[in-house]
Amino acid sequence: MISLLLIHLGCLLFFSLSLLYDCNNSSITYATEMNSGFKSNIINDHIYENTLNSSINSLNCNCVVFRMDDIQDYWLNNVQTTVMDTFLSQNKTLSLGLIVNEVGNDQQVLEKINQGLEKHLFELNIHGWDHVNYTTLDEKKQYESLLKAREKILELFGVFSHVFIPPQSVFNNETLNAMYRSGINIISSDLLEESKLYQNKSIFNIHNVSMDLAKIYRSQGNEMNNKIYHSPAKIFFKDYQNSSWIEIPVNEILINVANNIKEYGYAVIVLHPQDFTLNSDTTGDTPINSIDNKELSDLLDVFYNLESEKIRIVGFEEIISRS
């Protein structure tokens, strides 16, 4: 009888240990798979897989992206770096659109970009390998161009770029495919081009984030295209009309910011170095490499008003990953 009881106890103990081992082993396997998947995301450098939970948790960004295009060596570099300095001194985030083939030799520009990276205030975006119309390139050439640009930014600055700002704002389905293949998942064009291609239906909208996520994760048709976040420019610091840059009043910029936040949950303001230059005395339209303090004062006025309304200034990636 005692022997039989010991046998039963032994079996029970063996079963319990086996079950414990299986549970632990399953936990280890699950953790390993999770860690493996997480590492895979880092290696592939896609951030959209990690946005689902964070996007559902909060549907209110109340934020603005300042995007400065046409960053390049030796062109209005005093103006470029002065505007960058203004963001640095005010502790504000700035998204820089780099013409990547034209960046890397001007120490004045390089040092200022690195200062912004060290302070975690600058986001580096691809404004083309060259400043060309990407729709004139086939998908293979677009992909090679974007990949080359991304690799150079990594080599120069040690960061991955996730954002493509198409030169002249134009893009097509091949652009989106090329972006996806090269690990870029945010495009910032403008409302006019979005309307031409998708009737503004692809614009990332924080207020309707569940629909956007459904579109991204359960897309039909071209799956790759639907994994790209569209965050187009909606507001310009200056408007280009009839071959001239037209100043936009600060009050109008702020009204447009409020309207866009109400509609989409965020706004994108586009700057160019030439927005802040003095013009030559000969033609009146040719920018010279000197800052216009009046335009800089307007920028600070925009900062002040946004801050007073508790509107945050962020980069594109923060909108997507924390919205």
C-alpha positions as CSV (number, residue, x, y, z in Angstrom):
1,M,0.0,0.0,0.0
2,I,2.8,2.4,1.0
3,S,4.6,1.4,-2.2
4,L,1.6,2.1,-4.3
5,L,1.1,5.5,-2.6
6,L,4.8,6.4,-3.2
7,I,4.4,5.5,-6.9
8,H,1.3,7.7,-7.2
9,L,3.2,10.6,-5.4
10,G,6.1,10.1,-7.7
11,C,3.9,10.2,-10.8
12,L,2.2,13.3,-9.5
13,L,5.5,15.0,-8.8
14,F,6.8,14.0,-12.3
15,F,3.6,15.4,-13.9
16,S,3.9,18.7,-12.0
17,L,7.5,19.1,-12.9
18,S,6.8,18.3,-16.5
19,L,4.0,20.8,-16.6
20,L,6.2,23.5,-14.9
21,Y,8.9,22.8,-17.4
22,D,6.5,23.0,-20.3
23,C,5.1,26.3,-19.0
24,N,8.5,27.7,-18.5
25,N,9.7,26.4,-21.8
26,S,6.7,27.9,-23.5
27,S,7.4,31.2,-21.8
28,I,11.0,31.2,-22.9
29,T,9.9,30.3,-26.4
30,Y,7.4,33.1,-26.4
31,A,9.8,35.6,-25.0
32,T,12.4,34.5,-27.5
33,E,9.9,34.9,-30.4
34,M,8.9,38.3,-29.1
35,N,12.5,39.4,-28.7
36,S,13.3,38.0,-32.1
37,G,10.4,39.9,-33.6
38,F,11.5,43.1,-31.8
39,K,15.0,42.7,-33.2
40,S,13.6,42.1,-36.6
41,N,11.7,45.4,-36.4
42,I,15.0,47.2,-35.5
43,I,16.9,45.5,-38.3
44,N,14.2,46.1,-40.9
45,D,13.7,49.6,-39.3
46,H,9.9,49.7,-39.8
47,I,8.1,51.6,-37.0
48,Y,4.5,51.1,-38.3
49,E,4.2,47.6,-36.7
50,N,4.7,49.2,-33.3
51,T,2.1,52.0,-33.5
52,L,-1.1,50.0,-33.0
53,N,-1.3,50.1,-29.2
54,S,0.1,53.6,-28.8
55,S,-2.2,55.0,-31.5
56,I,-5.3,53.5,-29.8
57,N,-4.3,54.8,-26.4
58,S,-4.4,58.5,-27.4
59,L,-6.3,60.2,-30.3
60,N,-5.2,63.7,-29.6
61,C,-1.9,65.0,-30.8
62,N,-2.6,68.8,-30.9
63,C,0.8,69.3,-32.5
64,V,2.6,70.9,-35.4
65,V,5.5,69.8,-37.6
66,F,7.9,72.4,-38.9
67,R,9.4,71.1,-42.1
68,M,12.3,73.0,-43.7
69,D,13.1,71.8,-47.2
70,D,16.0,72.2,-49.6
71,I,18.8,71.7,-47.0
72,Q,22.1,71.5,-49.0
73,D,25.8,72.4,-48.9
74,Y,27.0,76.0,-49.7
75,W,23.5,77.4,-50.6
76,L,22.2,80.1,-48.3
77,N,24.2,78.3,-45.6
78,N,24.3,81.3,-43.3
79,V,20.5,81.5,-43.5
80,Q,20.0,77.8,-43.1
81,T,22.1,77.6,-40.0
82,T,20.6,80.7,-38.5
83,V,17.1,79.3,-38.8
84,M,18.4,76.0,-37.3
85,D,19.9,78.0,-34.5
86,T,16.6,79.6,-33.8
87,F,15.0,76.2,-33.3
88,L,17.9,75.1,-31.1
89,S,17.8,78.2,-28.9
90,Q,14.0,77.8,-28.5
91,N,14.3,74.1,-27.8
92,K,12.0,73.4,-30.7
93,T,11.8,70.3,-33.0
94,L,12.6,70.8,-36.7
95,S,12.3,68.3,-39.5
96,L,15.0,68.9,-42.1
97,G,14.4,67.9,-45.8
98,L,17.9,67.0,-47.1
99,I,18.8,67.0,-50.8
100,V,21.1,64.1,-49.8
101,N,23.5,64.1,-52.8
102,E,24.2,67.8,-52.0
103,V,25.0,67.3,-48.3
104,G,28.2,66.2,-46.6
105,N,30.9,68.7,-47.5
106,D,29.8,72.0,-46.0
107,Q,31.1,72.0,-42.4
108,Q,28.9,74.9,-41.4
109,V,25.8,73.0,-42.3
110,L,27.1,69.6,-41.0
111,E,28.0,71.0,-37.6
112,K,24.6,72.6,-37.2
113,I,22.7,69.5,-38.1
114,N,24.8,67.5,-35.7
115,Q,24.1,70.0,-32.9
116,G,20.4,69.5,-33.5
117,L,20.8,65.7,-33.4
118,E,22.8,65.8,-30.2
119,K,20.0,67.8,-28.6
120,H,17.4,65.4,-30.1
121,L,15.6,68.3,-31.8
122,F,16.3,67.6,-35.5
123,E,14.6,64.9,-37.6
124,L,16.3,64.1,-40.9
125,N,14.1,63.6,-43.9
126,I,15.0,62.7,-47.5
127,H,14.1,65.4,-49.9
128,G,15.5,63.3,-52.8
129,W,18.9,62.1,-53.6
130,D,18.8,64.8,-56.2
131,H,16.1,67.5,-56.4
132,V,14.3,65.8,-59.3
133,N,10.7,64.9,-60.2
134,Y,10.6,61.3,-59.0
135,T,7.6,60.4,-61.2
136,T,10.0,60.7,-64.2
137,L,11.9,57.7,-62.7
138,D,10.8,54.1,-62.9
139,E,10.2,52.2,-59.7
140,K,13.7,50.6,-59.7
141,K,15.4,53.9,-60.1
142,Q,13.3,55.5,-57.4
143,Y,14.1,52.6,-55.0
144,E,17.8,52.8,-55.7
145,S,17.7,56.6,-55.2
146,L,15.9,56.4,-51.9
147,L,18.0,53.5,-50.6
148,K,21.2,55.4,-51.5
149,A,19.9,58.5,-49.8
150,R,19.0,56.6,-46.7
151,E,22.4,54.9,-46.5
152,K,24.2,58.2,-46.9
153,I,22.2,59.8,-44.0
154,L,23.1,56.8,-41.9
155,E,26.7,57.1,-42.8
156,L,26.9,60.8,-42.2
157,F,24.7,61.2,-39.1
158,G,24.2,57.7,-37.7
159,V,20.4,57.8,-37.9
160,F,17.8,56.1,-40.1
161,S,15.4,58.4,-42.0
162,H,11.8,57.3,-42.2
163,V,10.4,60.3,-44.1
164,F,10.4,61.1,-47.8
165,I,9.5,64.6,-48.9
166,P,9.2,64.3,-52.7
167,P,10.8,67.1,-54.6
168,Q,8.2,69.4,-56.2
169,S,5.7,67.4,-54.0
170,V,5.0,64.9,-56.8
171,F,4.8,61.2,-56.3
172,N,3.1,58.1,-57.8
173,N,2.3,54.5,-56.8
174,E,5.9,53.5,-57.8
175,T,7.2,56.0,-55.3
176,L,5.2,54.4,-52.6
177,N,6.4,50.9,-53.5
178,A,10.0,52.2,-53.7
179,M,9.6,53.8,-50.2
180,Y,8.2,50.6,-48.7
181,R,11.1,48.5,-50.2
182,S,13.7,50.9,-48.8
183,G,12.3,51.1,-45.3
184,I,10.7,54.5,-45.5
185,N,7.1,54.7,-44.3
186,I,6.1,58.3,-44.1
187,I,5.5,60.6,-47.1
188,S,5.0,64.4,-46.8
189,S,3.8,65.8,-50.0
190,D,1.2,68.5,-50.1
191,L,-2.6,68.6,-50.3
192,L,-2.7,69.4,-54.0
193,E,-0.7,66.3,-54.9
194,E,-2.6,64.1,-52.4
195,S,-5.9,65.3,-54.0
196,K,-4.6,64.4,-57.5
197,L,-3.7,60.8,-56.6
198,Y,-6.0,59.8,-53.7
199,Q,-8.6,62.7,-53.3
200,N,-7.0,63.3,-49.9
201,K,-8.4,59.9,-48.7
202,S,-4.9,58.6,-47.7
203,I,-4.0,61.4,-45.3
204,F,-3.2,60.1,-41.9
205,N,-6.0,61.4,-39.6
206,I,-5.5,61.1,-35.8
207,H,-9.2,61.6,-35.2
208,N,-10.0,58.6,-37.2
209,V,-7.1,56.5,-36.3
210,S,-9.0,53.2,-36.1
211,M,-9.9,53.6,-39.8
212,D,-6.3,54.4,-40.7
213,L,-5.0,51.4,-38.8
214,A,-7.6,49.2,-40.5
215,K,-6.5,50.5,-43.8
216,I,-2.8,49.9,-42.9
217,Y,-3.1,46.4,-41.4
218,R,-6.0,45.0,-43.4
219,S,-5.5,46.7,-46.7
220,Q,-6.8,45.5,-50.0
221,G,-5.2,46.0,-53.4
222,N,-1.6,47.2,-53.2
223,E,-0.6,46.2,-49.7
224,M,2.7,48.0,-49.7
225,N,1.1,51.4,-50.6
226,N,-1.2,51.2,-47.7
227,K,1.6,50.8,-45.2
228,I,2.8,54.3,-46.0
229,Y,1.6,57.1,-43.7
230,H,0.7,60.3,-45.7
231,S,1.3,63.5,-43.7
232,P,1.2,66.2,-46.3
233,A,2.1,69.9,-45.9
234,K,-1.0,72.0,-45.3
235,I,0.6,75.3,-44.4
236,F,3.5,77.3,-45.9
237,F,5.4,80.0,-44.2
238,K,5.6,81.7,-47.6
239,D,3.7,80.9,-50.7
240,Y,5.3,80.8,-54.2
241,Q,3.2,82.7,-56.7
242,N,4.1,84.1,-60.1
243,S,7.8,83.3,-59.6
244,S,7.9,85.2,-56.3
245,W,7.6,84.3,-52.6
246,I,4.6,85.8,-51.0
247,E,4.6,86.4,-47.3
248,I,1.8,84.8,-45.3
249,P,0.6,86.8,-42.3
250,V,1.3,85.2,-38.9
251,N,-2.4,85.4,-38.0
252,E,-3.3,83.5,-41.1
253,I,-0.7,80.8,-40.4
254,L,-2.1,80.3,-36.9
255,I,-5.7,80.1,-38.2
256,N,-4.7,77.5,-40.6
257,V,-2.9,75.6,-37.9
258,A,-6.0,75.6,-35.8
259,N,-8.2,74.4,-38.7
260,N,-5.8,71.6,-39.6
261,I,-5.5,70.4,-36.1
262,K,-9.3,70.4,-35.9
263,E,-9.6,68.4,-39.1
264,Y,-6.6,66.0,-38.9
265,G,-5.2,66.3,-35.3
266,Y,-2.0,67.9,-36.4
267,A,-0.6,70.4,-38.9
268,V,2.5,70.6,-41.1
269,I,4.2,74.0,-41.7
270,V,6.7,74.2,-44.5
271,L,9.7,76.5,-44.4
272,H,12.4,77.1,-47.0
273,P,15.8,78.8,-46.4
274,Q,14.7,81.5,-49.0
275,D,11.8,82.4,-46.8
276,F,14.2,84.0,-44.4
277,T,16.6,85.8,-46.8
278,L,17.2,89.3,-47.8
279,N,16.7,90.0,-51.5
280,S,19.3,91.5,-53.8
281,D,18.9,95.1,-54.7
282,T,19.3,94.4,-58.5
283,T,16.3,92.1,-59.2
284,G,14.4,92.1,-55.9
285,D,13.7,88.4,-56.2
286,T,17.2,86.8,-55.9
287,P,17.9,85.7,-52.3
288,I,21.2,86.5,-50.8
289,N,23.0,84.7,-48.0
290,S,21.9,87.1,-45.2
291,I,19.0,86.7,-42.8
292,D,15.9,88.8,-42.8
293,N,15.3,89.5,-39.1
294,K,11.7,90.5,-39.7
295,E,11.0,86.9,-41.0
296,L,12.8,85.4,-38.1
297,S,10.7,87.6,-35.7
298,D,7.6,86.3,-37.4
299,L,8.8,82.7,-36.8
300,L,9.3,83.5,-33.1
301,D,5.8,85.0,-33.0
302,V,4.4,81.7,-34.4
303,F,6.4,79.8,-31.7
304,Y,5.0,82.1,-28.9
305,N,1.4,81.7,-30.1
306,L,1.6,77.9,-30.4
307,E,3.1,77.7,-27.0
308,S,0.4,79.9,-25.5
309,E,-2.2,77.5,-27.0
310,K,-0.3,74.5,-25.7
311,I,0.3,73.2,-29.2
312,R,3.4,71.0,-29.3
313,I,6.1,71.1,-32.0
314,V,7.1,67.6,-32.9
315,G,8.6,65.5,-35.8
316,F,6.7,63.3,-38.2
317,E,7.8,60.1,-36.4
318,E,6.3,61.3,-33.1
319,I,3.0,62.0,-34.8
320,I,2.9,58.5,-36.1
321,S,4.3,56.6,-33.2
322,R,2.6,58.5,-30.3
323,S,-0.7,59.6,-31.8
